[in-house]
Amino acid sequence: MATTTATITINSTDLTGDALSLSTTTTLYKAGQTVGLENTSGIGRTKVAVNTDVTLYDGTDYAVGGSHKVYIANKSTDAQEFFTITANAEVVGNLYAGDWMFFPWSAHDNDADIKYKASVTTGMVIEHMVISE
């Protein structure tokens, strides 16, 4: 059994008018269990050359009702460059240079794909991984 944890820490001296410091950690488990997730797509880096929708992960490749966690990062350093991220046919948002995201994913059919669209065609790099059952 693999043991994988994810942690996020947010600190700010001026976001709320008071100092803000929060941190939370979770262990990544199989759906409805206390057994760790055991599979990964492996960390990937994709250099893109088109600004059309590209399927990053196909929902049919992952277990229905399973626990799947997705990590995506925009490795660009140009503040004007972003990826539009779509999950399960819904736009999640724009991931700007240096931004990253980590979210649970319900993969179940052809409409459950994770897709991205680059804002430019100059070779932006998207880093990605799925940790799953």
MOFENQUI-V203444 format. One record per residue. N is the residue number from 1. RES is the residue in one small letter. OMEGA is omega as a letter, one per 20 degrees, with the letter a starting at -180 (NA if undefined). Layout:
BEGIN
((N;RES;OMEGA) (N;RES;OMEGA))
END
This chain:
BEGIN
((1;m;r) (2;a;r) (3;t;a) (4;t;r) (5;t;r) (6;a;a) (7;t;r) (8;i;r) (9;t;r) (10;i;r) (11;n;r) (12;s;r) (13;t;a) (14;d;a) (15;l;a) (16;t;a) (17;g;r) (18;d;r) (19;a;r) (20;l;r) (21;s;r) (22;l;r) (23;s;r) (24;t;a) (25;t;r) (26;t;r) (27;t;a) (28;l;a) (29;y;r) (30;k;a) (31;a;r) (32;g;a) (33;q;r) (34;t;r) (35;v;a) (36;g;r) (37;l;a) (38;e;a) (39;n;r) (40;t;r) (41;s;a) (42;g;r) (43;i;a) (44;g;r) (45;r;a) (46;t;r) (47;k;a) (48;v;a) (49;a;r) (50;v;r) (51;n;r) (52;t;r) (53;d;r) (54;v;r) (55;t;r) (56;l;r) (57;y;a) (58;d;a) (59;g;a) (60;t;r) (61;d;a) (62;y;a) (63;a;r) (64;v;r) (65;g;a) (66;g;r) (67;s;a) (68;h;r) (69;k;a) (70;v;r) (71;y;r) (72;i;r) (73;a;r) (74;n;a) (75;k;r) (76;s;r) (77;t;r) (78;d;a) (79;a;a) (80;q;a) (81;e;r) (82;f;r) (83;f;r) (84;t;a) (85;i;r) (86;t;r) (87;a;r) (88;n;r) (89;a;r) (90;e;r) (91;v;r) (92;v;r) (93;g;r) (94;n;r) (95;l;a) (96;y;a) (97;a;r) (98;g;r) (99;d;r) (100;w;r) (101;m;r) (102;f;a) (103;f;r) (104;p;a) (105;w;r) (106;s;r) (107;a;a) (108;h;a) (109;d;a) (110;n;r) (111;d;a) (112;a;a) (113;d;r) (114;i;a) (115;k;r) (116;y;r) (117;k;r) (118;a;a) (119;s;r) (120;v;r) (121;t;a) (122;t;r) (123;g;r) (124;m;r) (125;v;r) (126;i;r) (127;e;a) (128;h;r) (129;m;r) (130;v;r) (131;i;a) (132;s;r) (133;e;NA))
END
